[in-house]
């Protein structure tokens, strides 16, 4: 019986250690921005983010490049009235002309190495309005990070965090049901994620306020 238990325990420990080895590191991105625009005759993109890796290691990632099939709102073709537009986007692979990641002060460039970056921004849909005559349309929405990096000599890193996207579309002509639009610029700005302790304090504070209100109501009814 003891031998069976020991064998079972050893198998369990092996599975747990294998899972730990396979798990990606996680980078929480809390500041920085990424912009796609046509200002320089593009489209092109440039930006970077900072945060922490696995809870404590200083981390940053940056990149710039041009269009290689990047899926951003109304970037590759005009959006007609009634068209459903996703405000998210992605830049990866050959889209990057330069960039890299910095982990604990050590820089890993994508040029000439096997390091690669995927910026993915997960955001909601919106709709191009009918019968619009405006030259510009602007949209803002929250987004969450997807994607990550594969760092030569380090391993895989998953990006996490959240922020706000600001999209500006410019009219490219009229249709029978209003103006059609293409992307002028899209900026994804990271924001800090509340720490668990901060969220706990906030929850405690709200609970305290609720208790005070109930107490006052009781006094009034008496």
C-alpha positions as CSV (number, residue, x, y, z in Angstrom):
1,X,0.0,0.0,0.0
2,X,2.8,2.4,0.9
3,X,4.6,1.6,-2.4
4,X,1.4,2.4,-4.3
5,X,0.9,5.7,-2.4
6,X,4.5,6.7,-3.1
7,X,4.2,5.9,-6.8
8,X,1.0,7.9,-7.0
9,X,2.6,10.8,-5.2
10,X,5.6,10.7,-7.5
11,X,3.4,10.7,-10.6
12,X,1.4,13.7,-9.2
13,X,4.5,15.7,-8.5
14,X,5.8,14.9,-12.0
15,X,2.6,16.2,-13.6
16,X,2.6,19.3,-11.5
17,X,6.3,20.0,-12.4
18,X,5.6,19.4,-16.1
19,X,2.7,21.8,-16.0
20,X,4.8,24.5,-14.3
21,X,7.5,24.1,-16.9
22,X,5.0,24.5,-19.7
23,X,3.3,27.5,-18.2
24,X,4.1,30.8,-19.9
25,X,5.4,33.8,-18.0
26,X,2.8,36.6,-17.7
27,X,3.6,40.3,-18.3
28,X,1.0,42.7,-16.9
29,X,1.2,45.9,-19.0
30,X,0.2,49.0,-17.1
31,X,1.5,52.0,-19.0
32,X,2.5,53.1,-22.5
33,X,0.6,53.3,-25.9
34,X,0.6,52.0,-29.4
35,X,-0.6,54.0,-32.4
36,X,-1.5,53.0,-36.0
37,X,-1.8,55.9,-38.4
38,X,-1.6,57.2,-42.0
39,X,0.1,60.5,-41.1
40,X,3.4,59.6,-42.7
41,X,1.9,58.2,-45.8
42,X,1.6,54.8,-44.0
43,X,-0.1,53.0,-42.7
44,X,2.5,52.4,-40.0
45,X,2.6,51.8,-36.3
46,X,4.8,52.5,-33.4
47,X,4.6,52.1,-29.6
48,X,5.5,50.3,-26.5
49,X,4.3,49.3,-23.1
50,X,5.8,48.8,-19.6
51,X,4.8,46.7,-16.7
52,X,6.0,43.7,-14.6
53,X,6.7,40.1,-15.5
54,X,5.6,37.4,-13.2
55,X,4.6,39.9,-10.6
56,X,7.9,41.6,-9.8
57,X,10.4,41.7,-12.7
58,X,10.5,45.1,-14.6
59,X,9.4,44.5,-18.2
60,X,8.9,46.5,-21.3
61,X,8.1,45.8,-25.0
62,X,8.2,48.0,-28.0
63,X,8.0,47.8,-31.8
64,X,7.4,49.7,-35.0
65,X,6.7,48.8,-38.6
66,X,4.4,49.0,-41.5
67,X,1.4,47.3,-43.0
68,X,1.6,43.6,-43.6
69,X,-2.1,42.7,-43.5
70,X,-2.7,44.2,-40.1
71,X,-6.3,43.8,-39.0
72,X,-7.2,47.2,-37.6
73,X,-10.5,49.1,-38.0
74,X,-11.1,50.3,-41.6
75,X,-7.4,50.0,-42.3
76,X,-7.3,47.8,-45.4
77,X,-10.5,49.0,-47.0
78,X,-13.2,51.7,-46.7
79,X,-16.1,51.0,-44.3
80,X,-19.5,51.9,-45.7
81,X,-22.5,53.0,-43.6
82,X,-23.9,50.2,-41.6
83,X,-20.6,48.3,-41.6
84,X,-19.8,46.6,-38.2
85,X,-16.3,47.6,-37.2
86,X,-14.2,45.9,-34.5
87,X,-12.1,48.5,-32.6
88,X,-9.4,46.0,-31.7
89,X,-6.5,45.0,-33.8
90,X,-3.2,43.0,-34.1
91,X,0.3,43.5,-35.2
92,X,2.7,40.6,-35.5
93,X,5.3,38.8,-37.5
94,X,6.5,40.6,-40.7
95,X,4.6,43.7,-39.7
96,X,7.5,44.5,-37.3
97,X,10.5,46.3,-38.8
98,X,12.1,46.7,-35.4
99,X,11.4,46.2,-31.7
100,X,12.1,44.0,-28.8
101,X,11.5,43.3,-25.1
102,X,13.5,44.3,-22.0
103,X,13.4,41.9,-19.0
104,X,15.0,43.0,-15.8
105,X,17.2,45.4,-17.7
106,X,18.3,42.9,-20.4
107,X,17.3,43.8,-23.9
108,X,16.2,41.2,-26.5
109,X,15.8,42.7,-30.0
110,X,13.8,41.0,-32.7
111,X,16.3,41.8,-35.4
112,X,18.6,38.9,-36.2
113,X,17.2,36.6,-33.4
114,X,14.3,34.3,-32.9
115,X,12.5,36.8,-30.6
116,X,9.0,37.7,-31.9
117,X,6.2,39.9,-30.7
118,X,2.4,39.9,-31.1
119,X,0.5,43.0,-30.0
120,X,-3.2,42.0,-29.8
121,X,-5.9,44.4,-28.6
122,X,-9.3,42.9,-27.8
123,X,-12.1,45.5,-28.1
124,X,-15.8,45.7,-28.8
125,X,-17.6,46.4,-32.1
126,X,-19.2,49.6,-33.3
127,X,-21.2,50.5,-36.4
128,X,-20.6,53.1,-39.1
129,X,-23.7,55.3,-38.9
130,X,-26.0,55.8,-41.9
131,X,-26.4,59.2,-43.5
132,X,-23.4,60.7,-41.8
133,X,-22.0,63.8,-43.5
134,X,-19.1,64.4,-41.0
135,X,-15.6,64.4,-42.3
136,X,-14.3,62.6,-39.2
137,X,-15.8,60.0,-36.8
138,X,-14.2,59.2,-33.5
139,X,-14.8,56.2,-31.2
140,X,-13.4,55.3,-27.7
141,X,-13.8,52.0,-26.0
142,X,-12.1,49.8,-23.4
143,X,-9.8,47.0,-24.5
144,X,-7.8,44.1,-23.0
145,X,-4.4,42.8,-24.0
146,X,-3.9,39.5,-25.9
147,X,-0.9,38.3,-27.7
148,X,2.6,38.0,-26.2
149,X,6.2,37.5,-27.0
150,X,8.5,34.5,-27.7
151,X,12.0,35.6,-26.4
152,X,15.1,33.9,-27.7
153,X,16.9,32.3,-24.7
154,X,14.0,33.1,-22.3
155,X,10.8,31.5,-23.4
156,X,7.2,32.5,-24.1
157,X,5.5,35.4,-22.4
158,X,1.7,36.2,-22.4
159,X,0.6,39.8,-22.3
160,X,-2.2,40.8,-19.9
161,X,-3.8,44.1,-18.8
162,X,-6.3,46.6,-20.1
163,X,-6.7,50.1,-21.4
164,X,-8.6,52.5,-23.7
165,X,-8.6,52.7,-27.5
166,X,-9.3,56.0,-29.4
167,X,-10.1,55.5,-33.1
168,X,-10.3,58.4,-35.6
169,X,-11.9,57.7,-39.0
170,X,-11.8,60.0,-42.0
171,X,-14.3,60.2,-44.8
172,X,-13.2,59.0,-48.2
173,X,-16.3,59.8,-50.1
174,X,-20.1,59.7,-50.3
175,X,-22.4,56.7,-50.8
176,X,-26.2,56.6,-51.3
177,X,-26.6,56.1,-47.5
178,X,-23.9,58.5,-46.2
179,X,-20.1,58.8,-46.0
180,X,-17.7,55.9,-46.1
181,X,-14.6,56.0,-43.9
182,X,-11.1,54.7,-43.5
183,X,-8.7,54.7,-40.6
184,X,-6.9,57.9,-39.8
185,X,-5.4,56.8,-36.5
186,X,-6.0,54.3,-33.7
187,X,-4.2,54.6,-30.3
188,X,-4.3,51.9,-27.6
189,X,-3.3,53.3,-24.2
190,X,-2.6,51.0,-21.3
191,X,-3.9,51.7,-17.8
192,X,-2.9,50.4,-14.4
193,X,-4.8,47.3,-13.1
194,X,-5.9,47.8,-9.5
195,X,-3.8,45.6,-7.1
196,X,-5.8,43.0,-5.1
197,X,-5.1,44.9,-1.9
198,X,-6.4,48.1,-3.4
199,X,-9.6,46.3,-4.5
200,X,-10.0,44.8,-1.0
201,X,-9.7,48.3,0.5
202,X,-12.2,49.7,-2.0
203,X,-14.6,46.9,-1.2
204,X,-14.2,47.4,2.6
205,X,-14.8,51.1,2.1
206,X,-18.0,50.6,0.1
207,X,-19.2,48.1,2.7
208,X,-18.6,50.6,5.4
209,X,-20.5,53.3,3.6
210,X,-23.4,50.9,3.1
211,X,-23.4,50.2,6.8
212,X,-23.5,53.9,7.7
213,X,-26.4,54.5,5.4
214,X,-28.4,51.6,6.9
215,X,-27.6,52.9,10.4
216,X,-28.9,56.4,9.6
217,X,-32.1,55.0,8.1
218,X,-32.7,53.0,11.3
219,X,-32.2,56.1,13.4
220,X,-34.7,58.1,11.2
221,X,-37.4,55.4,11.4
222,X,-37.1,55.2,15.2
